[in-house]
Every structure is written in C-alpha cells, then in structure tokens.
Amino acid sequence: MLGEEILYLPLSELARRIESKKLSPVELTESYLARSQKFGPALNAYALLTPEIALEQAHKAEKEIRGGHYRGALHGMPFAAKDLLAVKGLPTTWGAQPYASQVFDYDSAVITNLKRAGAVMLGKSAMIELAGGSSYRFASASLTGAAKNPWNTSCWTCGSSSGSGAIMAAGLAAFTLGSETWGSILCPAAFCGVSGLRPTYGRVSRFGAMALAYSMDKIGPLCRTAEDCARVFAVIAGHDLRDRATLPLDKAAFTYSPATERRPPSRIGLLSNAWKTLPPEMAALLADARKILRRSFPFIGSAALPTGPFEDAATIILNVECASAFATLLRSGAAAQLADPLEQLAGYVSETIPGSDYVSALRIREQLQNKMEELFDSFDILVTVSQPVTASKLDLNLETGLSFPDPLGAIGNLCGLPAISVPCGFAPDGLPVGLQFVGRAGNDLGVIQAARAYQKYTNWHKKRPKLAEAV
C-alpha cells in the first residue's frame, strides 16, 4: 500500500505520475480505500464506501491509460461525493433519517461529468442532514453522527460538507465534492486545513443534487491546493439544460492550464469589516498573508463591505426557499424524524415568513449586487481570514457558541460570488486557519490565481495531521 507521502500529494502531482504511468490508478485506489476503511469510521467521514465500484472504475482507467487513452487530470483519480449528489442505484440519504432508503435511477450532472473524465468514486461523504435545512444546533445532526476533525478529533469539521472536509484532511481521497449555500465549502476547508472552491452561482449544474435554497446553492471541490480545485472545477463546470439556473455556455464553462495561465495585475482589497472581531493570532496571520501577497500583487489596499440588512435578507431567502424545497417532508410530518431538535421545527417556522418579506429580500439582493459591482470596480479580489475562529468542539451548541455576524458569507452567497479558502497557518490551539479570496461574479479564475500565488510562497497546504495518534 502507498504511504502518506503519496496519498497527501496534490491531485495535480498524482495526475502527472498517473499520466507518465509511474503511478497505478488501481494501487492508488486500493490505498485510499484501505485508509478510508481504517480511519473513515472513526471520523464519521463517509456515508457510504463503494469499494467494488471504485476498483472497477480504477481498473478501467488503468487499462485505458496503458492503452494510450489518457482523458486528463482526473483520469484514475479517486474522489468522494457529498451524499446530496445522486448516484444511480446507490443510497443518497441527504444525511437524514427520512431519506435513509432513498435511491435514484440516474446520476447527478457532476457525477456524470466526473465519470466522463475517468475519475474513480470511492464513496459518498457524510453530511449534515438536509445540508443544514433552515438551521441546526449540533454537529451530530446527521445520520452518521458528528464528523470529527483529523487535527483534533474532539473538534468538528464545520458546515454541511462536514464529511468532505474530514476526508480531505485525513488523506482518504485525492479530492472531494461539497456544496455551499452559506459557508459549507469555505468553513470545512478552513477548519480542516485544506483548499475549497465555491464557484460562481450557475457555473456548475445542480441537476441530481438536493435542493436547499434554489437561488443560493452551489457545488464545488475541496482539494489539497487551489490548482487542484481549478482542475476539478474545469471538469464539473458547464451549462446544463436540466438546470435552468446554469449560466449560458460561454459563461459557465471553465478551462484551466497552469502552463498558459495569465496573471493580470490584480488589485487586492483586505477587508476591514468582514468580521466584528478578529483574535490577535488571526490578525497576525492575515498581516503575514499581506506580506506574502505583495510578492505577486503590488497593489494591496483596505476595502470595506457595504453595510445593510444583508444577513437578514440572505436568511429570509434561504429559509423560504428551504421550506419550499422540503414542503413534502413538512406536510408528511416526517420532519419529526430529523436528528436535530431545531431542524425538526425550523421548516414550519420558515413557512410563516410573509411573501412580502421574501420579495423585499429579493429587492435588497439586487441593491447589494449593484453595491458589490461598485466595490469590484476598485478591487479585483477581496481577502480576509475564512473564519474568525478555529474548529469548534463536537458538543458545542452551535446556535449560541458558534453564532457571530457573517456579512461576507451572506453577501458572497446572496450575490453568487466565487471564493476560495486555502490554509494560512495555525492558531495557538494547533488548529488550522484559512485565508479567503473573493471575486466578482464570473471571476473564478481570478480567485484561483490569487490563491495559487499565495500558495506558491507558503507550505501550509502541505501540512498534515498526525492521524494515527488522533483516532
């Protein structure tokens, strides 16, 4: 079996070795499966492992590559898909008891795209039930229990893509897929010390994915590096007639090649009001990041997010659309089967939100989008730490203990802006801290370029937890 020095390599390096036939997709898959079987249960990382499917796909990929038919960077690459993505014939539980036996007879769009690229599916990553629904209080709000952080197993991995974060931090796959409506890619990436990309709204089809909030849901990768995120994004992005929210062909597609990557002069804006308070150790890491970014970007100034009732507007839109998405669950009374007490009731409360409030929130969104366009006329990329705290304890009441103003999360998801979180150091408690790059809608390449420039001069993304000692 391959050791950690291989299994923690960036996808991009694994791809080079597979293409040159120095690394076997079968051996790589077998090694990730063995590691997943060893550590996955202890971390509550997987909803389902699929070794037979993985090995079949790996053998097929290896035969094709040996025969001279190399499909690209994801060919023979093992991954895990968040359990809200339909995979034909397999349980897709959405992390929730009412859907524990749910099986679809088709693949989601992103799974189809990954199959076409020759990627190897190891299994389905665990998630918070219904991707958090309207709200939840505890990390244990999942069919599989609370996902444990490989850096400290008494801590959580964050967000509804909790299993995807655990899998990446533990070196159980080359990449994973997550989804974000408000924080569920960027927060796990930050808490777990990995890289996570939230694409522009509408660039990745959500066909076959569980709907939470129709106008805010996005699917994206969690990987080792920003470059890895770009490679996965290039495969899963694109227009899809089955998802009417996907952007037109020319605006949805994404191509990427480091060899031809251009780096235009980018104006970096360090956000002064993304967080109400920032611990001194995180402020110091942000100051260090500024010095590193100056090596690539000569213009770095102070930027401020527009102020307004944007978190309230985002909350109203999310809650109303969530209640609509799960109307059948609420009407049937099956919401009582959900694990989290708050989530059992939240949908019913959301149904009482007046339509006039929803329309007002949509109008506020339009005003906000105009304000953000004005801000991006002055700055190409906005930067701050991804979260003002490190990973929370598993038993923490999230409603009271992890509740703080998050204007950037609201604004970014309300406006459908691309963002990426990459590791930028560690707090005194030994837990990872993430650095967030946010761009104008459609400027996914810009945020990836900025993060790549940062990672060129840092090695935080190469750090890995001492997992054998932790579980």
C-alpha positions as CSV (number, residue, x, y, z in Angstrom):
1,M,0.0,0.0,0.0
2,L,1.1,3.5,-0.7
3,G,2.2,5.7,2.2
4,E,1.1,9.1,3.4
5,E,3.8,10.8,1.4
6,I,1.9,9.8,-1.8
7,L,-1.7,9.9,-0.5
8,Y,-1.3,13.5,0.6
9,L,0.2,14.7,-2.7
10,P,-1.8,17.3,-4.6
11,L,-4.1,15.9,-7.3
12,S,-2.0,17.7,-9.9
13,E,1.1,15.8,-8.9
14,L,-0.8,12.5,-8.7
15,A,-2.1,13.2,-12.2
16,R,1.4,13.7,-13.6
17,R,2.5,10.4,-12.1
18,I,-0.6,8.6,-13.5
19,E,-0.2,10.1,-16.9
20,S,3.5,9.1,-17.1
21,K,2.5,5.6,-15.9
22,K,4.7,5.9,-12.7
23,L,1.6,5.6,-10.5
24,S,-1.1,2.9,-10.9
25,P,-4.7,4.1,-10.5
26,V,-5.5,0.7,-9.1
27,E,-2.8,0.9,-6.5
28,L,-3.8,4.5,-5.6
29,T,-7.5,3.5,-5.3
30,E,-6.7,0.4,-3.2
31,S,-4.5,2.6,-0.9
32,Y,-7.2,5.3,-0.4
33,L,-9.8,2.6,0.2
34,A,-7.6,0.9,2.8
35,R,-7.0,4.2,4.5
36,S,-10.7,5.1,4.3
37,Q,-11.7,1.8,5.8
38,K,-9.2,2.3,8.6
39,F,-9.9,5.9,9.6
40,G,-13.2,6.8,7.9
41,P,-15.5,5.1,10.6
42,A,-13.6,6.7,13.5
43,L,-14.1,10.2,11.9
44,N,-17.7,9.6,10.7
45,A,-16.4,10.8,7.4
46,Y,-18.3,8.6,5.0
47,A,-22.0,7.9,4.5
48,L,-21.1,5.0,2.2
49,L,-17.9,3.4,0.9
50,T,-18.2,1.8,-2.6
51,P,-15.0,-0.4,-3.0
52,E,-16.4,-2.6,-5.8
53,I,-17.4,0.4,-7.9
54,A,-14.1,2.2,-7.1
55,L,-12.0,-0.8,-8.1
56,E,-14.0,-1.4,-11.3
57,Q,-13.5,2.2,-12.3
58,A,-9.8,2.1,-11.4
59,H,-9.1,-1.0,-13.4
60,K,-10.9,0.6,-16.4
61,A,-8.9,3.8,-16.1
62,E,-5.6,1.9,-15.8
63,K,-6.4,-0.2,-18.9
64,E,-7.3,3.0,-20.9
65,I,-4.2,4.9,-19.8
66,R,-1.9,1.9,-20.6
67,G,-3.5,1.8,-24.0
68,G,-2.6,5.4,-24.7
69,H,-6.1,6.9,-24.0
70,Y,-5.5,9.5,-21.2
71,R,-8.5,11.6,-20.6
72,G,-7.0,14.3,-18.4
73,A,-6.0,15.2,-14.9
74,L,-8.9,13.4,-13.2
75,H,-8.4,10.1,-15.1
76,G,-8.0,7.4,-12.5
77,M,-8.3,9.9,-9.7
78,P,-10.1,8.7,-6.5
79,F,-12.7,11.0,-5.0
80,A,-15.7,11.1,-2.6
81,A,-19.0,12.8,-3.5
82,K,-21.2,14.6,-0.9
83,D,-24.2,12.5,-0.1
84,L,-26.7,15.0,-1.6
85,L,-25.5,14.1,-5.1
86,A,-27.5,11.4,-6.8
87,V,-25.5,8.3,-7.9
88,K,-27.6,5.8,-9.9
89,G,-28.5,2.7,-7.8
90,L,-26.9,3.9,-4.6
91,P,-28.4,5.3,-1.5
92,T,-28.5,9.1,-1.5
93,T,-29.6,9.9,2.0
94,W,-29.1,13.7,2.2
95,G,-27.7,12.8,5.7
96,A,-31.3,12.5,7.1
97,Q,-33.3,9.6,8.5
98,P,-36.4,10.3,6.4
99,Y,-34.4,9.7,3.3
100,A,-32.2,6.8,4.6
101,S,-33.5,4.4,1.9
102,Q,-33.7,6.9,-1.0
103,V,-32.2,5.6,-4.3
104,F,-32.3,7.4,-7.6
105,D,-32.2,5.8,-11.0
106,Y,-29.9,8.4,-12.6
107,D,-26.6,10.2,-11.9
108,S,-26.4,13.9,-10.9
109,A,-24.7,16.1,-13.5
110,V,-21.4,16.4,-11.7
111,I,-21.2,12.6,-11.3
112,T,-21.8,12.2,-15.0
113,N,-19.0,14.7,-15.8
114,L,-16.6,13.0,-13.4
115,K,-17.4,9.6,-14.9
116,R,-16.7,11.1,-18.4
117,A,-13.4,12.3,-17.1
118,G,-12.5,8.9,-15.8
119,A,-12.5,9.7,-12.1
120,V,-12.9,6.9,-9.5
121,M,-15.6,7.2,-6.9
122,L,-14.6,5.8,-3.5
123,G,-18.0,6.6,-1.9
124,K,-20.3,9.2,-0.6
125,S,-19.1,11.6,2.0
126,A,-21.1,12.3,5.2
127,M,-23.1,15.5,5.6
128,I,-25.3,17.4,8.0
129,E,-28.9,16.4,7.5
130,L,-30.6,18.2,4.6
131,A,-27.4,20.3,4.4
132,G,-28.5,22.2,7.5
133,G,-32.1,22.9,6.4
134,S,-33.1,26.2,7.9
135,S,-30.9,25.7,11.0
136,Y,-29.4,23.2,13.4
137,R,-27.8,23.3,16.8
138,F,-25.4,20.4,17.0
139,A,-22.7,18.8,14.8
140,S,-24.4,15.5,15.5
141,A,-27.3,16.5,13.2
142,S,-26.5,13.7,10.7
143,L,-27.3,10.1,10.0
144,T,-23.6,9.3,10.5
145,G,-23.0,11.4,13.6
146,A,-20.7,14.4,14.0
147,A,-17.8,14.4,11.6
148,K,-14.5,14.6,13.6
149,N,-11.7,16.9,12.7
150,P,-8.5,14.9,11.9
151,W,-6.4,17.8,13.5
152,N,-8.2,17.2,16.8
153,T,-10.9,14.6,17.0
154,S,-12.7,16.4,19.8
155,C,-13.5,19.1,17.3
156,W,-15.9,19.4,14.4
157,T,-15.1,19.9,10.7
158,C,-17.8,22.5,10.1
159,G,-20.7,23.0,7.7
160,S,-22.9,20.6,5.9
161,S,-19.9,19.3,3.8
162,S,-18.5,18.0,7.1
163,G,-17.6,14.6,5.8
164,S,-15.9,16.0,2.7
165,G,-13.6,18.2,4.9
166,A,-12.7,15.2,7.2
167,I,-11.9,13.0,4.2
168,M,-9.5,15.6,2.7
169,A,-7.8,16.4,6.0
170,A,-7.3,12.7,6.7
171,G,-5.9,11.9,3.3
172,L,-8.7,9.5,2.4
173,A,-9.2,10.7,-1.2
174,A,-7.5,12.9,-3.8
175,F,-10.4,15.3,-3.8
176,T,-14.0,15.6,-2.6
177,L,-17.1,17.4,-3.7
178,G,-19.1,19.7,-1.3
179,S,-21.9,22.2,-1.7
180,E,-22.4,25.6,-0.2
181,T,-25.5,27.7,0.4
182,W,-23.9,29.7,3.2
183,G,-20.4,28.6,4.3
184,S,-20.5,24.8,3.7
185,I,-17.4,24.7,1.5
186,L,-15.3,27.5,2.8
187,C,-15.8,26.7,6.5
188,P,-14.9,23.0,6.3
189,A,-11.9,24.0,4.2
190,A,-10.8,26.5,6.9
191,F,-11.5,24.2,9.9
192,C,-9.7,21.2,8.2
193,G,-6.7,23.0,6.7
194,V,-7.5,22.2,3.0
195,S,-8.4,24.2,-0.1
196,G,-12.1,24.7,-1.0
197,L,-13.6,26.5,-4.0
198,R,-17.1,28.0,-4.0
199,P,-17.8,28.6,-7.7
200,T,-19.9,31.5,-9.2
201,Y,-23.6,30.7,-8.9
202,G,-24.7,28.9,-12.0
203,R,-21.4,27.6,-13.3
204,V,-21.9,24.1,-12.0
205,S,-25.2,22.2,-12.7
206,R,-27.2,21.1,-9.7
207,F,-29.2,18.5,-11.6
208,G,-29.5,15.5,-9.4
209,A,-28.4,17.4,-6.3
210,M,-30.6,18.0,-3.3
211,A,-32.1,21.5,-3.3
212,L,-31.8,23.6,-0.2
213,A,-32.2,27.2,-1.5
214,Y,-32.7,27.3,-5.2
215,S,-31.1,30.7,-5.7
216,M,-28.1,30.2,-3.5
217,D,-27.0,26.5,-3.8
218,K,-23.6,25.9,-5.4
219,I,-21.4,22.7,-5.8
220,G,-17.7,22.9,-5.6
221,P,-14.5,20.9,-4.8
222,L,-12.4,20.5,-1.7
223,C,-8.8,19.7,-2.5
224,R,-5.2,20.0,-1.4
225,T,-4.4,23.1,-3.4
226,A,-6.0,26.0,-5.4
227,E,-4.6,24.4,-8.6
228,D,-6.3,21.1,-7.7
229,C,-9.6,23.0,-7.2
230,A,-9.2,24.5,-10.7
231,R,-8.7,21.1,-12.3
232,V,-11.8,19.7,-10.7
233,F,-13.8,22.8,-11.4
234,A,-12.8,22.6,-15.1
235,V,-14.5,19.1,-15.3
236,I,-17.7,19.8,-13.4
237,A,-18.4,23.4,-14.7
238,G,-20.7,24.0,-17.7
239,H,-24.1,24.8,-18.9
240,D,-26.8,22.2,-18.4
241,L,-30.3,22.3,-19.9
242,R,-31.6,20.3,-16.9
243,D,-30.7,23.1,-14.5
244,R,-32.3,26.3,-15.7
245,A,-30.1,28.3,-13.3
246,T,-26.9,27.4,-15.1
247,L,-25.2,30.2,-17.0
248,P,-25.0,30.3,-20.8
249,L,-22.4,28.2,-22.5
250,D,-19.8,30.9,-22.8
251,K,-20.1,32.0,-19.2
252,A,-20.5,28.6,-17.5
253,A,-17.6,26.7,-19.0
254,F,-14.2,26.8,-17.3
255,T,-10.9,25.8,-18.8
256,Y,-7.6,25.7,-17.0
257,S,-4.0,25.1,-17.7
258,P,-1.1,26.3,-15.4
259,A,1.2,26.4,-18.5
260,T,-0.9,29.1,-20.1
261,E,-2.3,30.8,-17.0
262,R,-2.1,34.6,-17.2
263,R,-1.8,36.7,-14.1
264,P,-3.2,40.2,-14.8
265,P,-2.4,43.0,-12.4
266,S,-4.8,42.3,-9.6
267,R,-5.9,44.9,-7.0
268,I,-6.2,43.2,-3.6
269,G,-8.5,44.6,-1.0
270,L,-8.0,43.5,2.6
271,L,-11.4,43.6,4.1
272,S,-11.7,45.7,7.3
273,N,-15.2,44.8,8.3
274,A,-15.7,41.1,7.3
275,W,-15.7,40.1,11.0
276,K,-16.8,42.0,14.1
277,T,-13.7,40.9,16.0
278,L,-10.6,39.0,15.0
279,P,-8.4,37.3,17.5
280,P,-4.8,38.7,17.7
281,E,-3.3,35.5,16.4
282,M,-5.6,35.5,13.3
283,A,-4.9,39.2,12.7
284,A,-1.2,38.3,12.8
285,L,-1.7,35.6,10.2
286,L,-3.6,38.0,8.0
287,A,-0.8,40.5,8.3
288,D,1.7,37.8,7.3
289,A,-0.5,36.9,4.3
290,R,-0.5,40.5,3.2
291,K,3.3,40.5,3.1
292,I,3.3,37.3,1.0
293,L,0.7,38.6,-1.4
294,R,2.8,41.7,-2.1
295,R,5.3,39.4,-3.9
296,S,2.7,38.8,-6.6
297,F,0.3,41.8,-6.3
298,P,1.8,45.2,-5.9
299,F,-1.5,47.0,-5.1
300,I,-3.0,46.0,-1.8
301,G,-5.4,48.4,-0.1
302,S,-8.1,48.4,2.6
303,A,-11.6,47.6,1.5
304,A,-14.9,47.6,3.2
305,L,-18.0,45.6,2.5
306,P,-21.2,47.6,2.0
307,T,-23.4,47.7,5.1
308,G,-27.1,46.9,5.2
309,P,-29.6,44.3,6.2
310,F,-27.9,41.7,4.0
311,E,-27.6,38.9,6.5
312,D,-31.3,39.3,7.3
313,A,-32.1,39.2,3.6
314,A,-30.0,36.1,3.0
315,T,-31.6,34.4,5.9
316,I,-35.1,35.1,4.7
317,I,-34.4,33.9,1.2
318,L,-32.6,30.8,2.4
319,N,-35.4,29.9,4.9
320,V,-38.3,30.5,2.5
321,E,-36.7,28.5,-0.3
322,C,-35.8,25.7,2.1
323,A,-39.4,25.5,3.3
324,S,-40.5,25.2,-0.3
325,A,-37.8,22.6,-1.2
326,F,-38.9,20.4,1.7
327,A,-42.6,21.0,1.6
328,T,-43.4,17.3,1.2
329,L,-41.3,16.5,4.2
330,L,-43.1,19.1,6.3
331,R,-46.6,18.2,5.1
332,S,-46.0,14.5,5.9
333,G,-44.8,15.1,9.4
334,A,-41.6,13.2,8.7
335,A,-39.5,16.2,9.8
336,A,-40.0,14.8,13.3
337,Q,-37.6,12.0,12.3
338,L,-34.7,14.5,11.9
339,A,-31.9,14.2,14.5
340,D,-31.6,17.9,15.5
341,P,-34.4,19.3,17.6
342,L,-34.1,22.7,16.0
343,E,-34.3,21.3,12.5
344,Q,-37.4,19.4,13.3
345,L,-39.2,22.7,13.8
346,A,-37.3,25.2,11.7
347,G,-39.1,24.4,8.4
348,Y,-42.5,25.0,9.9
349,V,-41.4,28.4,11.2
350,S,-40.0,29.3,7.8
351,E,-43.4,28.6,6.2
352,T,-44.8,31.5,8.2
353,I,-42.5,34.1,6.6
354,P,-44.7,36.5,4.7
355,G,-44.3,36.6,0.9
356,S,-43.8,40.4,1.1
357,D,-40.7,39.8,3.3
358,Y,-39.3,37.4,0.6
359,V,-39.9,40.0,-2.2
360,S,-38.3,42.7,-0.1
361,A,-35.3,40.4,0.4
362,L,-35.0,39.9,-3.3
363,R,-35.0,43.7,-3.8
364,I,-32.3,44.1,-1.2
365,R,-30.3,41.4,-3.1
366,E,-30.5,43.5,-6.3
367,Q,-29.3,46.6,-4.5
368,L,-26.4,44.6,-2.9
369,Q,-25.3,43.2,-6.2
370,N,-25.0,46.8,-7.6
371,K,-23.0,47.8,-4.5
372,M,-20.7,44.9,-4.9
373,E,-20.2,45.7,-8.6
374,E,-19.1,49.2,-7.5
375,L,-16.6,47.7,-4.9
376,F,-15.1,45.4,-7.6
377,D,-14.5,48.4,-9.8
378,S,-11.9,49.3,-7.2
379,F,-10.6,45.9,-6.2
380,D,-10.3,42.7,-8.2
381,I,-10.0,40.3,-5.2
382,L,-11.1,40.7,-1.6
383,V,-9.2,38.9,1.1
384,T,-9.7,38.1,4.8
385,V,-9.5,35.1,7.1
386,S,-12.1,32.4,6.2
387,Q,-13.5,32.2,9.7
388,P,-12.8,34.3,12.9
389,V,-12.5,31.1,14.9
390,T,-10.9,27.7,14.7
391,A,-12.7,24.4,14.7
392,S,-15.4,24.2,17.4
393,K,-15.9,21.4,19.9
394,L,-18.1,18.5,18.8
395,D,-20.6,19.0,21.6
396,L,-20.9,22.8,21.2
397,N,-24.4,24.3,20.9
398,L,-23.8,26.0,17.5
399,E,-26.7,28.3,17.9
400,T,-25.1,30.0,20.9
401,G,-21.4,29.0,20.8
402,L,-20.7,29.5,17.1
403,S,-23.0,32.4,16.3
404,F,-21.5,35.7,15.1
405,P,-22.1,38.2,12.4
406,D,-21.1,36.9,9.0
407,P,-21.7,39.7,6.4
408,L,-19.2,38.3,3.9
409,G,-20.8,34.8,4.0
410,A,-24.2,36.4,3.4
411,I,-23.0,38.8,0.7
412,G,-20.9,36.2,-1.1
413,N,-23.7,33.7,-1.3
414,L,-26.5,36.2,-1.8
415,C,-24.6,37.6,-4.8
416,G,-23.3,34.2,-6.0
417,L,-19.7,35.3,-5.8
418,P,-16.8,32.9,-6.3
419,A,-14.5,32.4,-3.4
420,I,-11.7,30.0,-2.3
421,S,-10.3,29.2,1.2
422,V,-6.8,28.0,1.5
423,P,-4.7,27.2,4.6
424,C,-2.7,30.2,6.0
425,G,-1.3,28.9,9.3
426,F,-2.3,27.6,12.7
427,A,-3.7,29.1,15.8
428,P,-2.1,28.5,19.3
429,D,-4.5,25.6,19.8
430,G,-2.9,23.8,16.9
431,L,-5.9,24.0,14.6
432,P,-5.8,25.3,11.0
433,V,-6.8,28.8,9.9
434,G,-8.0,29.6,6.4
435,L,-7.5,32.6,4.1
436,Q,-10.4,33.5,1.9
437,F,-10.3,35.1,-1.6
438,V,-13.5,36.5,-3.1
439,G,-14.0,37.8,-6.6
440,R,-16.6,39.4,-8.8
441,A,-19.3,37.0,-10.2
442,G,-17.6,35.1,-13.0
443,N,-14.1,35.8,-11.9
444,D,-13.4,32.3,-10.6
445,L,-10.1,32.3,-12.4
446,G,-9.1,35.4,-10.5
447,V,-9.7,33.9,-7.0
448,I,-7.9,30.8,-8.1
449,Q,-4.9,32.8,-9.4
450,A,-4.7,34.8,-6.2
451,A,-4.8,31.7,-4.0
452,R,-2.2,30.0,-6.2
453,A,0.1,33.0,-5.9
454,Y,-0.2,32.8,-2.2
455,Q,0.4,29.0,-2.1
456,K,3.5,29.5,-4.3
457,Y,5.3,31.1,-1.3
458,T,3.7,29.1,1.5
459,N,3.6,25.4,2.6
460,W,0.6,25.4,4.9
461,H,-1.3,23.3,2.3
462,K,1.5,20.6,2.7
463,K,0.9,20.1,6.4
464,R,-1.0,17.1,7.6
465,P,-2.4,15.9,10.9
466,K,-0.9,13.0,12.9
467,L,-3.9,11.0,12.3
468,A,-2.7,7.6,13.7
469,E,-2.3,9.3,17.1
470,A,-5.6,11.1,17.0
471,V,-8.1,8.2,16.4
